[in-house]
Amino acid sequence: MAQDLSEKDLLKMEVEQLKKEVKNTRIPISKAGKEIKEYVEAQAGNDPFLKGIPEDKNPFKEKGPTFNALLLLLGRASWLELAWSRTP
């Protein structure tokens, strides 16, 4: 799209963008960094990457031997597949 515009049109667009940006309130990076740090620390209690997922709510928890036996009985998995999935 920018290729179809003349240099004058491009300059107009740039001036309009700069007019928008000059209205943004600015704060020192030291203040912004402090606010970001405080926010992250306040939200840390809700972050599953930091505190982990409870075992009873973890959808990726390894299934127990009862589930594996059921898979074998139903023919959904072979004993070899189950053994292979447990190797590190």
PDB file with SEQRES, HELIX, SHEET and CRYST1 records, atoms N, CA, C and O in Angstrom:
SEQRES   1 A   88  MET ALA GLN ASP LEU SER GLU LYS ASP LEU LEU LYS MET          
SEQRES   2 A   88  GLU VAL GLU GLN LEU LYS LYS GLU VAL LYS ASN THR ARG          
SEQRES   3 A   88  ILE PRO ILE SER LYS ALA GLY LYS GLU ILE LYS GLU TYR          
SEQRES   4 A   88  VAL GLU ALA GLN ALA GLY ASN ASP PRO PHE LEU LYS GLY          
SEQRES   5 A   88  ILE PRO GLU ASP LYS ASN PRO PHE LYS GLU LYS GLY PRO          
SEQRES   6 A   88  THR PHE ASN ALA LEU LEU LEU LEU LEU GLY ARG ALA SER          
SEQRES   7 A   88  TRP LEU GLU LEU ALA TRP SER ARG THR PRO                      
HELIX    1 AA1 ALA A    2  ASP A    4  5                                   3    
HELIX    2 AA2 GLU A    7  VAL A   22  1                                  16    
HELIX    3 AA3 ILE A   29  GLN A   43  1                                  15    
HELIX    4 AA4 ALA A   44  ASN A   46  5                                   3    
HELIX    5 AA5 PRO A   48  LYS A   51  1                                   4    
HELIX    6 AA6 GLU A   55  LYS A   57  5                                   3    
HELIX    7 AA7 PRO A   65  LEU A   74  1                                  10    
HELIX    8 AA8 TRP A   79  ARG A   86  1                                   8    
CRYST1    1.000    1.000    1.000  90.00  90.00  90.00 P 1           1          
ATOM      1  N   MET A   1       0.823  -1.188   0.000  1.00  0.00           N  
ATOM      2  CA  MET A   1       0.000   0.000   0.000  1.00  0.00           C  
ATOM      3  C   MET A   1       0.866   1.251   0.000  1.00  0.00           C  
ATOM      4  O   MET A   1       0.564   2.220  -0.696  1.00  0.00           O  
ATOM      5  N   ALA A   2       1.940   1.231   0.777  1.00  0.00           N  
ATOM      6  CA  ALA A   2       2.800   2.412   0.886  1.00  0.00           C  
ATOM      7  C   ALA A   2       3.469   2.712  -0.446  1.00  0.00           C  
ATOM      8  O   ALA A   2       3.842   3.856  -0.705  1.00  0.00           O  
ATOM      9  N   GLN A   3       3.627   1.700  -1.297  1.00  0.00           N  
ATOM     10  CA  GLN A   3       4.252   1.917  -2.605  1.00  0.00           C  
ATOM     11  C   GLN A   3       3.354   2.744  -3.516  1.00  0.00           C  
ATOM     12  O   GLN A   3       3.848   3.449  -4.396  1.00  0.00           O  
ATOM     13  N   ASP A   4       2.046   2.667  -3.318  1.00  0.00           N  
ATOM     14  CA  ASP A   4       1.097   3.378  -4.163  1.00  0.00           C  
ATOM     15  C   ASP A   4       0.966   4.845  -3.776  1.00  0.00           C  
ATOM     16  O   ASP A   4       0.403   5.628  -4.539  1.00  0.00           O  
ATOM     17  N   LEU A   5       1.467   5.231  -2.620  1.00  0.00           N  
ATOM     18  CA  LEU A   5       1.316   6.601  -2.139  1.00  0.00           C  
ATOM     19  C   LEU A   5       2.482   7.459  -2.592  1.00  0.00           C  
ATOM     20  O   LEU A   5       3.609   6.990  -2.752  1.00  0.00           O  
ATOM     21  N   SER A   6       2.175   8.727  -2.791  1.00  0.00           N  
ATOM     22  CA  SER A   6       3.237   9.663  -3.156  1.00  0.00           C  
ATOM     23  C   SER A   6       4.047  10.027  -1.918  1.00  0.00           C  
ATOM     24  O   SER A   6       3.652   9.718  -0.794  1.00  0.00           O  
ATOM     25  N   GLU A   7       5.169  10.676  -2.132  1.00  0.00           N  
ATOM     26  CA  GLU A   7       6.014  11.072  -1.001  1.00  0.00           C  
ATOM     27  C   GLU A   7       5.275  12.039  -0.090  1.00  0.00           C  
ATOM     28  O   GLU A   7       5.437  12.002   1.130  1.00  0.00           O  
ATOM     29  N   LYS A   8       4.463  12.902  -0.685  1.00  0.00           N  
ATOM     30  CA  LYS A   8       3.678  13.866   0.094  1.00  0.00           C  
ATOM     31  C   LYS A   8       2.688  13.142   1.004  1.00  0.00           C  
ATOM     32  O   LYS A   8       2.537  13.495   2.174  1.00  0.00           O  
ATOM     33  N   ASP A   9       2.017  12.130   0.463  1.00  0.00           N  
ATOM     34  CA  ASP A   9       1.052  11.360   1.261  1.00  0.00           C  
ATOM     35  C   ASP A   9       1.746  10.621   2.403  1.00  0.00           C  
ATOM     36  O   ASP A   9       1.226  10.554   3.517  1.00  0.00           O  
ATOM     37  N   LEU A  10       2.917  10.071   2.118  1.00  0.00           N  
ATOM     38  CA  LEU A  10       3.672   9.377   3.158  1.00  0.00           C  
ATOM     39  C   LEU A  10       4.076  10.339   4.277  1.00  0.00           C  
ATOM     40  O   LEU A  10       3.999   9.996   5.457  1.00  0.00           O  
ATOM     41  N   LEU A  11       4.504  11.533   3.901  1.00  0.00           N  
ATOM     42  CA  LEU A  11       4.886  12.530   4.901  1.00  0.00           C  
ATOM     43  C   LEU A  11       3.682  12.969   5.733  1.00  0.00           C  
ATOM     44  O   LEU A  11       3.805  13.194   6.937  1.00  0.00           O  
ATOM     45  N   LYS A  12       2.515  13.091   5.089  1.00  0.00           N  
ATOM     46  CA  LYS A  12       1.287  13.440   5.827  1.00  0.00           C  
ATOM     47  C   LYS A  12       0.967  12.364   6.859  1.00  0.00           C  
ATOM     48  O   LYS A  12       0.633  12.663   8.005  1.00  0.00           O  
ATOM     49  N   MET A  13       1.075  11.123   6.438  1.00  0.00           N  
ATOM     50  CA  MET A  13       0.791  10.020   7.360  1.00  0.00           C  
ATOM     51  C   MET A  13       1.771  10.038   8.539  1.00  0.00           C  
ATOM     52  O   MET A  13       1.390   9.795   9.684  1.00  0.00           O  
ATOM     53  N   GLU A  14       3.025  10.326   8.238  1.00  0.00           N  
ATOM     54  CA  GLU A  14       4.026  10.366   9.301  1.00  0.00           C  
ATOM     55  C   GLU A  14       3.734  11.493  10.285  1.00  0.00           C  
ATOM     56  O   GLU A  14       3.865  11.310  11.496  1.00  0.00           O  
ATOM     57  N   VAL A  15       3.340  12.657   9.772  1.00  0.00           N  
ATOM     58  CA  VAL A  15       3.011  13.797  10.640  1.00  0.00           C  
ATOM     59  C   VAL A  15       1.801  13.470  11.505  1.00  0.00           C  
ATOM     60  O   VAL A  15       1.789  13.801  12.690  1.00  0.00           O  
ATOM     61  N   GLU A  16       0.784  12.825  10.938  1.00  0.00           N  
ATOM     62  CA  GLU A  16      -0.401  12.442  11.712  1.00  0.00           C  
ATOM     63  C   GLU A  16      -0.023  11.468  12.830  1.00  0.00           C  
ATOM     64  O   GLU A  16      -0.516  11.575  13.953  1.00  0.00           O  
ATOM     65  N   GLN A  17       0.850  10.524  12.511  1.00  0.00           N  
ATOM     66  CA  GLN A  17       1.281   9.569  13.524  1.00  0.00           C  
ATOM     67  C   GLN A  17       2.049  10.274  14.635  1.00  0.00           C  
ATOM     68  O   GLN A  17       1.852   9.978  15.813  1.00  0.00           O  
ATOM     69  N   LEU A  18       2.919  11.200  14.264  1.00  0.00           N  
ATOM     70  CA  LEU A  18       3.688  11.926  15.279  1.00  0.00           C  
ATOM     71  C   LEU A  18       2.781  12.782  16.157  1.00  0.00           C  
ATOM     72  O   LEU A  18       3.040  12.934  17.351  1.00  0.00           O  
ATOM     73  N   LYS A  19       1.726  13.341  15.578  1.00  0.00           N  
ATOM     74  CA  LYS A  19       0.757  14.120  16.371  1.00  0.00           C  
ATOM     75  C   LYS A  19       0.074  13.226  17.408  1.00  0.00           C  
ATOM     76  O   LYS A  19      -0.161  13.650  18.539  1.00  0.00           O  
ATOM     77  N   LYS A  20      -0.240  11.997  17.019  1.00  0.00           N  
ATOM     78  CA  LYS A  20      -0.852  11.061  17.965  1.00  0.00           C  
ATOM     79  C   LYS A  20       0.126  10.699  19.076  1.00  0.00           C  
ATOM     80  O   LYS A  20      -0.244  10.640  20.248  1.00  0.00           O  
ATOM     81  N   GLU A  21       1.371  10.459  18.697  1.00  0.00           N  
ATOM     82  CA  GLU A  21       2.368  10.011  19.668  1.00  0.00           C  
ATOM     83  C   GLU A  21       2.736  11.104  20.661  1.00  0.00           C  
ATOM     84  O   GLU A  21       3.046  10.803  21.814  1.00  0.00           O  
ATOM     85  N   VAL A  22       2.709  12.361  20.243  1.00  0.00           N  
ATOM     86  CA  VAL A  22       3.092  13.446  21.139  1.00  0.00           C  
ATOM     87  C   VAL A  22       2.075  13.613  22.268  1.00  0.00           C  
ATOM     88  O   VAL A  22       2.397  14.185  23.308  1.00  0.00           O  
ATOM     89  N   LYS A  23       0.857  13.120  22.073  1.00  0.00           N  
ATOM     90  CA  LYS A  23      -0.176  13.213  23.108  1.00  0.00           C  
ATOM     91  C   LYS A  23      -0.021  12.151  24.195  1.00  0.00           C  
ATOM     92  O   LYS A  23      -0.615  12.273  25.266  1.00  0.00           O  
ATOM     93  N   ASN A  24       0.769  11.117  23.932  1.00  0.00           N  
ATOM     94  CA  ASN A  24       0.974  10.056  24.924  1.00  0.00           C  
ATOM     95  C   ASN A  24       1.718  10.614  26.127  1.00  0.00           C  
ATOM     96  O   ASN A  24       2.698  11.346  25.992  1.00  0.00           O  
ATOM     97  N   THR A  25       1.228  10.248  27.312  1.00  0.00           N  
ATOM     98  CA  THR A  25       1.952  10.665  28.514  1.00  0.00           C  
ATOM     99  C   THR A  25       3.180   9.783  28.668  1.00  0.00           C  
ATOM    100  O   THR A  25       3.137   8.583  28.394  1.00  0.00           O  
ATOM    101  N   ARG A  26       4.252  10.377  29.100  1.00  0.00           N  
ATOM    102  CA  ARG A  26       5.508   9.653  29.238  1.00  0.00           C  
ATOM    103  C   ARG A  26       5.959   9.689  30.690  1.00  0.00           C  
ATOM    104  O   ARG A  26       5.765  10.676  31.400  1.00  0.00           O  
ATOM    105  N   ILE A  27       6.567   8.585  31.112  1.00  0.00           N  
ATOM    106  CA  ILE A  27       7.118   8.520  32.464  1.00  0.00           C  
ATOM    107  C   ILE A  27       8.552   8.016  32.360  1.00  0.00           C  
ATOM    108  O   ILE A  27       8.902   7.338  31.394  1.00  0.00           O  
ATOM    109  N   PRO A  28       9.376   8.338  33.337  1.00  0.00           N  
ATOM    110  CA  PRO A  28      10.767   7.859  33.301  1.00  0.00           C  
ATOM    111  C   PRO A  28      10.828   6.335  33.377  1.00  0.00           C  
ATOM    112  O   PRO A  28       9.976   5.693  33.993  1.00  0.00           O  
ATOM    113  N   ILE A  29      11.847   5.774  32.742  1.00  0.00           N  
ATOM    114  CA  ILE A  29      11.986   4.320  32.717  1.00  0.00           C  
ATOM    115  C   ILE A  29      12.180   3.758  34.125  1.00  0.00           C  
ATOM    116  O   ILE A  29      11.780   2.627  34.403  1.00  0.00           O  
ATOM    117  N   SER A  30      12.788   4.541  35.008  1.00  0.00           N  
ATOM    118  CA  SER A  30      12.971   4.060  36.382  1.00  0.00           C  
ATOM    119  C   SER A  30      11.625   3.847  37.071  1.00  0.00           C  
ATOM    120  O   SER A  30      11.457   2.892  37.829  1.00  0.00           O  
ATOM    121  N   LYS A  31      10.677   4.730  36.810  1.00  0.00           N  
ATOM    122  CA  LYS A  31       9.344   4.587  37.401  1.00  0.00           C  
ATOM    123  C   LYS A  31       8.574   3.440  36.729  1.00  0.00           C  
ATOM    124  O   LYS A  31       7.916   2.645  37.400  1.00  0.00           O  
ATOM    125  N   ALA A  32       8.667   3.369  35.407  1.00  0.00           N  
ATOM    126  CA  ALA A  32       7.967   2.309  34.681  1.00  0.00           C  
ATOM    127  C   ALA A  32       8.491   0.938  35.090  1.00  0.00           C  
ATOM    128  O   ALA A  32       7.712   0.009  35.304  1.00  0.00           O  
ATOM    129  N   GLY A  33       9.814   0.815  35.198  1.00  0.00           N  
ATOM    130  CA  GLY A  33      10.406  -0.459  35.603  1.00  0.00           C  
ATOM    131  C   GLY A  33       9.958  -0.883  36.987  1.00  0.00           C  
ATOM    132  O   GLY A  33       9.675  -2.057  37.227  1.00  0.00           O  
ATOM    133  N   LYS A  34       9.894   0.085  37.903  1.00  0.00           N  
ATOM    134  CA  LYS A  34       9.451  -0.218  39.271  1.00  0.00           C  
ATOM    135  C   LYS A  34       7.993  -0.689  39.271  1.00  0.00           C  
ATOM    136  O   LYS A  34       7.645  -1.644  39.966  1.00  0.00           O  
ATOM    137  N   GLU A  35       7.146  -0.018  38.493  1.00  0.00           N  
ATOM    138  CA  GLU A  35       5.733  -0.407  38.424  1.00  0.00           C  
ATOM    139  C   GLU A  35       5.566  -1.797  37.822  1.00  0.00           C  
ATOM    140  O   GLU A  35       4.747  -2.586  38.292  1.00  0.00           O  
ATOM    141  N   ILE A  36       6.337  -2.094  36.791  1.00  0.00           N  
ATOM    142  CA  ILE A  36       6.256  -3.415  36.165  1.00  0.00           C  
ATOM    143  C   ILE A  36       6.695  -4.492  37.155  1.00  0.00           C  
ATOM    144  O   ILE A  36       6.054  -5.537  37.268  1.00  0.00           O  
ATOM    145  N   LYS A  37       7.791  -4.231  37.872  1.00  0.00           N  
ATOM    146  CA  LYS A  37       8.283  -5.191  38.862  1.00  0.00           C  
ATOM    147  C   LYS A  37       7.244  -5.446  39.943  1.00  0.00           C  
ATOM    148  O   LYS A  37       7.020  -6.594  40.326  1.00  0.00           O  
ATOM    149  N   GLU A  38       6.610  -4.395  40.437  1.00  0.00           N  
ATOM    150  CA  GLU A  38       5.584  -4.536  41.472  1.00  0.00           C  
ATOM    151  C   GLU A  38       4.395  -5.343  40.960  1.00  0.00           C  
ATOM    152  O   GLU A  38       3.858  -6.187  41.678  1.00  0.00           O  
ATOM    153  N   TYR A  39       3.983  -5.084  39.715  1.00  0.00           N  
ATOM    154  CA  TYR A  39       2.854  -5.808  39.133  1.00  0.00           C  
ATOM    155  C   TYR A  39       3.182  -7.297  39.004  1.00  0.00           C  
ATOM    156  O   TYR A  39       2.369  -8.150  39.359  1.00  0.00           O  
ATOM    157  N   VAL A  40       4.371  -7.600  38.496  1.00  0.00           N  
ATOM    158  CA  VAL A  40       4.760  -8.997  38.306  1.00  0.00           C  
ATOM    159  C   VAL A  40       4.823  -9.717  39.652  1.00  0.00           C  
ATOM    160  O   VAL A  40       4.354 -10.849  39.773  1.00  0.00           O  
ATOM    161  N   GLU A  41       5.391  -9.077  40.646  1.00  0.00           N  
ATOM    162  CA  GLU A  41       5.472  -9.698  41.966  1.00  0.00           C  
ATOM    163  C   GLU A  41       4.089  -9.904  42.578  1.00  0.00           C  
ATOM    164  O   GLU A  41       3.857 -10.896  43.268  1.00  0.00           O  
ATOM    165  N   ALA A  42       3.169  -8.966  42.327  1.00  0.00           N  
ATOM    166  CA  ALA A  42       1.814  -9.107  42.856  1.00  0.00           C  
ATOM    167  C   ALA A  42       1.060 -10.249  42.179  1.00  0.00           C  
ATOM    168  O   ALA A  42       0.217 -10.890  42.807  1.00  0.00           O  
ATOM    169  N   GLN A  43       1.354 -10.510  40.909  1.00  0.00           N  
ATOM    170  CA  GLN A  43       0.665 -11.552  40.161  1.00  0.00           C  
ATOM    171  C   GLN A  43       1.347 -12.914  40.263  1.00  0.00           C  
ATOM    172  O   GLN A  43       0.816 -13.903  39.758  1.00  0.00           O  
ATOM    173  N   ALA A  44       2.502 -12.983  40.901  1.00  0.00           N  
ATOM    174  CA  ALA A  44       3.273 -14.226  40.959  1.00  0.00           C  
ATOM    175  C   ALA A  44       2.494 -15.369  41.612  1.00  0.00           C  
ATOM    176  O   ALA A  44       2.695 -16.528  41.249  1.00  0.00           O  
ATOM    177  N   GLY A  45       1.619 -15.071  42.558  1.00  0.00           N  
ATOM    178  CA  GLY A  45       0.848 -16.111  43.219  1.00  0.00           C  
ATOM    179  C   GLY A  45      -0.127 -16.817  42.304  1.00  0.00           C  
ATOM    180  O   GLY A  45      -0.526 -17.946  42.589  1.00  0.00           O  
ATOM    181  N   ASN A  46      -0.522 -16.185  41.214  1.00  0.00           N  
ATOM    182  CA  ASN A  46      -1.487 -16.771  40.273  1.00  0.00           C  
ATOM    183  C   ASN A  46      -0.811 -17.391  39.058  1.00  0.00           C  
ATOM    184  O   ASN A  46      -1.496 -17.890  38.165  1.00  0.00           O  
ATOM    185  N   ASP A  47       0.512 -17.370  39.003  1.00  0.00           N  
ATOM    186  CA  ASP A  47       1.237 -17.829  37.823  1.00  0.00           C  
ATOM    187  C   ASP A  47       1.538 -19.324  37.920  1.00  0.00           C  
ATOM    188  O   ASP A  47       2.324 -19.739  38.771  1.00  0.00           O  
ATOM    189  N   PRO A  48       0.919 -20.144  37.051  1.00  0.00           N  
ATOM    190  CA  PRO A  48       1.145 -21.593  37.135  1.00  0.00           C  
ATOM    191  C   PRO A  48       2.574 -21.987  36.792  1.00  0.00           C  
ATOM    192  O   PRO A  48       3.016 -23.066  37.188  1.00  0.00           O  
ATOM    193  N   PHE A  49       3.310 -21.151  36.068  1.00  0.00           N  
ATOM    194  CA  PHE A  49       4.701 -21.480  35.761  1.00  0.00           C  
ATOM    195  C   PHE A  49       5.581 -21.353  36.999  1.00  0.00           C  
ATOM    196  O   PHE A  49       6.599 -22.037  37.105  1.00  0.00           O  
ATOM    197  N   LEU A  50       5.206 -20.495  37.927  1.00  0.00           N  
ATOM    198  CA  LEU A  50       6.000 -20.300  39.139  1.00  0.00           C  
ATOM    199  C   LEU A  50       5.580 -21.238  40.268  1.00  0.00           C  
ATOM    200  O   LEU A  50       6.430 -21.802  40.957  1.00  0.00           O  
ATOM    201  N   LYS A  51       4.272 -21.405  40.457  1.00  0.00           N  
ATOM    202  CA  LYS A  51       3.820 -22.207  41.594  1.00  0.00           C  
ATOM    203  C   LYS A  51       3.421 -23.625  41.216  1.00  0.00           C  
ATOM    204  O   LYS A  51       3.225 -24.461  42.098  1.00  0.00           O  
ATOM    205  N   GLY A  52       3.298 -23.913  39.945  1.00  0.00           N  
ATOM    206  CA  GLY A  52       2.936 -25.258  39.506  1.00  0.00           C  
ATOM    207  C   GLY A  52       1.428 -25.463  39.465  1.00  0.00           C  
ATOM    208  O   GLY A  52       0.651 -24.604  39.882  1.00  0.00           O  
ATOM    209  N   ILE A  53       1.045 -26.608  38.960  1.00  0.00           N  
ATOM    210  CA  ILE A  53      -0.366 -26.964  38.826  1.00  0.00           C  
ATOM    211  C   ILE A  53      -0.662 -28.067  39.835  1.00  0.00           C  
ATOM    212  O   ILE A  53       0.103 -29.026  39.932  1.00  0.00           O  
ATOM    213  N   PRO A  54      -1.757 -27.953  40.590  1.00  0.00           N  
ATOM    214  CA  PRO A  54      -2.094 -29.030  41.533  1.00  0.00           C  
ATOM    215  C   PRO A  54      -2.266 -30.363  40.798  1.00  0.00           C  
ATOM    216  O   PRO A  54      -2.800 -30.405  39.690  1.00  0.00           O  
ATOM    217  N   GLU A  55      -1.815 -31.429  41.416  1.00  0.00           N  
ATOM    218  CA  GLU A  55      -1.867 -32.760  40.786  1.00  0.00           C  
ATOM    219  C   GLU A  55      -3.276 -33.142  40.342  1.00  0.00           C  
ATOM    220  O   GLU A  55      -3.448 -33.759  39.290  1.00  0.00           O  
ATOM    221  N   ASP A  56      -4.284 -32.780  41.137  1.00  0.00           N  
ATOM    222  CA  ASP A  56      -5.647 -33.178  40.794  1.00  0.00           C  
ATOM    223  C   ASP A  56      -6.217 -32.389  39.619  1.00  0.00           C  
ATOM    224  O   ASP A  56      -7.219 -32.805  39.037  1.00  0.00           O  
ATOM    225  N   LYS A  57      -5.609 -31.265  39.257  1.00  0.00           N  
ATOM    226  CA  LYS A  57      -6.109 -30.458  38.146  1.00  0.00           C  
ATOM    227  C   LYS A  57      -5.186 -30.488  36.937  1.00  0.00           C  
ATOM    228  O   LYS A  57      -5.433 -29.778  35.962  1.00  0.00           O  
ATOM    229  N   ASN A  58      -4.132 -31.290  36.976  1.00  0.00           N  
ATOM    230  CA  ASN A  58      -3.158 -31.344  35.895  1.00  0.00           C  
ATOM    231  C   ASN A  58      -3.639 -32.299  34.803  1.00  0.00           C  
ATOM    232  O   ASN A  58      -3.677 -33.509  35.023  1.00  0.00           O  
ATOM    233  N   PRO A  59      -4.007 -31.775  33.624  1.00  0.00           N  
ATOM    234  CA  PRO A  59      -4.497 -32.657  32.558  1.00  0.00           C  
ATOM    235  C   PRO A  59      -3.378 -33.487  31.926  1.00  0.00           C  
ATOM    236  O   PRO A  59      -3.659 -34.443  31.202  1.00  0.00           O  
ATOM    237  N   PHE A  60      -2.111 -33.139  32.188  1.00  0.00           N  
ATOM    238  CA  PHE A  60      -0.991 -33.835  31.580  1.00  0.00           C  
ATOM    239  C   PHE A  60      -0.325 -34.832  32.536  1.00  0.00           C  
ATOM    240  O   PHE A  60       0.723 -35.396  32.225  1.00  0.00           O  
ATOM    241  N   LYS A  61      -0.935 -35.036  33.677  1.00  0.00           N  
ATOM    242  CA  LYS A  61      -0.397 -35.966  34.660  1.00  0.00           C  
ATOM    243  C   LYS A  61      -0.366 -37.365  34.049  1.00  0.00           C  
ATOM    244  O   LYS A  61      -1.298 -37.782  33.361  1.00  0.00           O  
ATOM    245  N   GLU A  62       0.721 -38.075  34.315  1.00  0.00           N  
ATOM    246  CA  GLU A  62       0.857 -39.424  33.783  1.00  0.00           C  
ATOM    247  C   GLU A  62      -0.221 -40.325  34.372  1.00  0.00           C  
ATOM    248  O   GLU A  62      -0.480 -40.312  35.575  1.00  0.00           O  
ATOM    249  N   LYS A  63      -0.829 -41.094  33.510  1.00  0.00           N  
ATOM    250  CA  LYS A  63      -1.911 -41.974  33.946  1.00  0.00           C  
ATOM    251  C   LYS A  63      -1.349 -43.157  34.729  1.00  0.00           C  
ATOM    252  O   LYS A  63      -0.236 -43.614  34.470  1.00  0.00           O  
ATOM    253  N   GLY A  64      -2.112 -43.635  35.667  1.00  0.00           N  
ATOM    254  CA  GLY A  64      -1.680 -44.736  36.521  1.00  0.00           C  
ATOM    255  C   GLY A  64      -1.790 -46.082  35.834  1.00  0.00           C  
ATOM    256  O   GLY A  64      -2.253 -46.166  34.697  1.00  0.00           O  
ATOM    257  N   PRO A  65      -1.365 -47.143  36.521  1.00  0.00           N  
ATOM    258  CA  PRO A  65      -1.384 -48.485  35.928  1.00  0.00           C  
ATOM    259  C   PRO A  65      -2.798 -48.973  35.610  1.00  0.00           C  
ATOM    260  O   PRO A  65      -2.982 -49.764  34.685  1.00  0.00           O  
ATOM    261  N   THR A  66      -3.794 -48.513  36.362  1.00  0.00           N  
ATOM    262  CA  THR A  66      -5.175 -48.918  36.084  1.00  0.00           C  
ATOM    263  C   THR A  66      -5.610 -48.434  34.707  1.00  0.00           C  
ATOM    264  O   THR A  66      -6.248 -49.170  33.954  1.00  0.00           O  
ATOM    265  N   PHE A  67      -5.263 -47.204  34.387  1.00  0.00           N  
ATOM    266  CA  PHE A  67      -5.611 -46.646  33.084  1.00  0.00           C  
ATOM    267  C   PHE A  67      -4.879 -47.398  31.977  1.00  0.00           C  
ATOM    268  O   PHE A  67      -5.459 -47.675  30.927  1.00  0.00           O  
ATOM    269  N   ASN A  68      -3.610 -47.728  32.206  1.00  0.00           N  
ATOM    270  CA  ASN A  68      -2.838 -48.464  31.205  1.00  0.00           C  
ATOM    271  C   ASN A  68      -3.412 -49.855  30.982  1.00  0.00           C  
ATOM    272  O   ASN A  68      -3.464 -50.330  29.847  1.00  0.00           O  
ATOM    273  N   ALA A  69      -3.843 -50.511  32.051  1.00  0.00           N  
ATOM    274  CA  ALA A  69      -4.448 -51.837  31.918  1.00  0.00           C  
ATOM    275  C   ALA A  69      -5.739 -51.748  31.102  1.00  0.00           C  
ATOM    276  O   ALA A  69      -6.025 -52.623  30.284  1.00  0.00           O  
ATOM    277  N   LEU A  70      -6.504 -50.704  31.326  1.00  0.00           N  
ATOM    278  CA  LEU A  70      -7.736 -50.505  30.559  1.00  0.00           C  
ATOM    279  C   LEU A  70      -7.428 -50.313  29.084  1.00  0.00           C  
ATOM    280  O   LEU A  70      -8.129 -50.851  28.227  1.00  0.00           O  
ATOM    281  N   LEU A  71      -6.384 -49.551  28.784  1.00  0.00           N  
ATOM    282  CA  LEU A  71      -5.997 -49.367  27.382  1.00  0.00           C  
ATOM    283  C   LEU A  71      -5.612 -50.702  26.742  1.00  0.00           C  
ATOM    284  O   LEU A  71      -5.970 -50.970  25.595  1.00  0.00           O  
ATOM    285  N   LEU A  72      -4.890 -51.528  27.479  1.00  0.00           N  
ATOM    286  CA  LEU A  72      -4.508 -52.836  26.951  1.00  0.00           C  
ATOM    287  C   LEU A  72      -5.738 -53.697  26.679  1.00  0.00           C  
ATOM    288  O   LEU A  72      -5.837 -54.336  25.631  1.00  0.00           O  
ATOM    289  N   LEU A  73      -6.683 -53.710  27.638  1.00  0.00           N  
ATOM    290  CA  LEU A  73      -7.895 -54.527  27.478  1.00  0.00           C  
ATOM    291  C   LEU A  73      -8.733 -54.069  26.298  1.00  0.00           C  
ATOM    292  O   LEU A  73      -9.308 -54.891  25.585  1.00  0.00           O  
ATOM    293  N   LEU A  74      -8.805 -52.766  26.089  1.00  0.00           N  
ATOM    294  CA  LEU A  74      -9.611 -52.240  24.993  1.00  0.00           C  
ATOM    295  C   LEU A  74      -8.894 -52.324  23.652  1.00  0.00           C  
ATOM    296  O   LEU A  74      -9.491 -52.062  22.608  1.00  0.00           O  
ATOM    297  N   GLY A  75      -7.631 -52.683  23.679  1.00  0.00           N  
ATOM    298  CA  GLY A  75      -6.875 -52.775  22.436  1.00  0.00           C  
ATOM    299  C   GLY A  75      -6.466 -51.413  21.899  1.00  0.00           C  
ATOM    300  O   GLY A  75      -6.123 -51.289  20.723  1.00  0.00           O  
ATOM    301  N   ARG A  76      -6.497 -50.400  22.737  1.00  0.00           N  
ATOM    302  CA  ARG A  76      -6.129 -49.054  22.302  1.00  0.00           C  
ATOM    303  C   ARG A  76      -4.617 -48.836  22.339  1.00  0.00           C  
ATOM    304  O   ARG A  76      -4.105 -47.902  21.722  1.00  0.00           O  
ATOM    305  N   ALA A  77      -3.915 -49.691  23.056  1.00  0.00           N  
ATOM    306  CA  ALA A  77      -2.461 -49.571  23.144  1.00  0.00           C  
ATOM    307  C   ALA A  77      -1.871 -50.948  23.361  1.00  0.00           C  
ATOM    308  O   ALA A  77      -2.517 -51.830  23.926  1.00  0.00           O  
ATOM    309  N   SER A  78      -0.646 -51.128  22.914  1.00  0.00           N  
ATOM    310  CA  SER A  78       0.048 -52.389  23.159  1.00  0.00           C  
ATOM    311  C   SER A  78       0.960 -52.220  24.360  1.00  0.00           C  
ATOM    312  O   SER A  78       1.274 -51.098  24.756  1.00  0.00           O  
ATOM    313  N   TRP A  79       1.388 -53.343  24.944  1.00  0.00           N  
ATOM    314  CA  TRP A  79       2.268 -53.249  26.108  1.00  0.00           C  
ATOM    315  C   TRP A  79       3.572 -52.563  25.739  1.00  0.00           C  
ATOM    316  O   TRP A  79       4.187 -51.898  26.572  1.00  0.00           O  
ATOM    317  N   LEU A  80       3.999 -52.725  24.475  1.00  0.00           N  
ATOM    318  CA  LEU A  80       5.240 -52.113  24.017  1.00  0.00           C  
ATOM    319  C   LEU A  80       5.115 -50.588  23.980  1.00  0.00           C  
ATOM    320  O   LEU A  80       6.034 -49.878  24.389  1.00  0.00           O  
ATOM    321  N   GLU A  81       3.980 -50.089  23.492  1.00  0.00           N  
ATOM    322  CA  GLU A  81       3.753 -48.636  23.469  1.00  0.00           C  
ATOM    323  C   GLU A  81       3.758 -48.054  24.877  1.00  0.00           C  
ATOM    324  O   GLU A  81       4.330 -46.990  25.116  1.00  0.00           O  
ATOM    325  N   LEU A  82       3.118 -48.759  25.808  1.00  0.00           N  
ATOM    326  CA  LEU A  82       3.073 -48.272  27.200  1.00  0.00           C  
ATOM    327  C   LEU A  82       4.448 -48.290  27.837  1.00  0.00           C  
ATOM    328  O   LEU A  82       4.810 -47.363  28.561  1.00  0.00           O  
ATOM    329  N   ALA A  83       5.209 -49.327  27.576  1.00  0.00           N  
ATOM    330  CA  ALA A  83       6.570 -49.414  28.125  1.00  0.00           C  
ATOM    331  C   ALA A  83       7.442 -48.321  27.524  1.00  0.00           C  
ATOM    332  O   ALA A  83       8.228 -47.693  28.233  1.00  0.00           O  
ATOM    333  N   TRP A  84       7.309 -48.093  26.230  1.00  0.00           N  
ATOM    334  CA  TRP A  84       8.113 -47.078  25.546  1.00  0.00           C  
ATOM    335  C   TRP A  84       7.783 -45.668  26.069  1.00  0.00           C  
ATOM    336  O   TRP A  84       8.672 -44.822  26.165  1.00  0.00           O  
ATOM    337  N   SER A  85       6.531 -45.422  26.401  1.00  0.00           N  
ATOM    338  CA  SER A  85       6.134 -44.092  26.867  1.00  0.00           C  
ATOM    339  C   SER A  85       6.690 -43.800  28.253  1.00  0.00           C  
ATOM    340  O   SER A  85       6.750 -42.637  28.651  1.00  0.00           O  
ATOM    341  N   ARG A  86       7.098 -44.819  28.997  1.00  0.00           N  
ATOM    342  CA  ARG A  86       7.620 -44.605  30.338  1.00  0.00           C  
ATOM    343  C   ARG A  86       9.132 -44.423  30.368  1.00  0.00           C  
ATOM    344  O   ARG A  86       9.683 -44.047  31.402  1.00  0.00           O  
ATOM    345  N   THR A  87       9.807 -44.679  29.263  1.00  0.00           N  
ATOM    346  CA  THR A  87      11.271 -44.513  29.259  1.00  0.00           C  
ATOM    347  C   THR A  87      11.609 -43.041  29.172  1.00  0.00           C  
ATOM    348  O   THR A  87      10.935 -42.279  28.478  1.00  0.00           O  
ATOM    349  N   PRO A  88      12.671 -42.634  29.888  1.00  0.00           N  
ATOM    350  CA  PRO A  88      13.029 -41.194  29.891  1.00  0.00           C  
ATOM    351  C   PRO A  88      13.599 -40.736  28.577  1.00  0.00           C  
ATOM    352  O   PRO A  88      13.943 -39.564  28.428  1.00  0.00           O  
TER     353      PRO A  88                                                      
END                                                                             
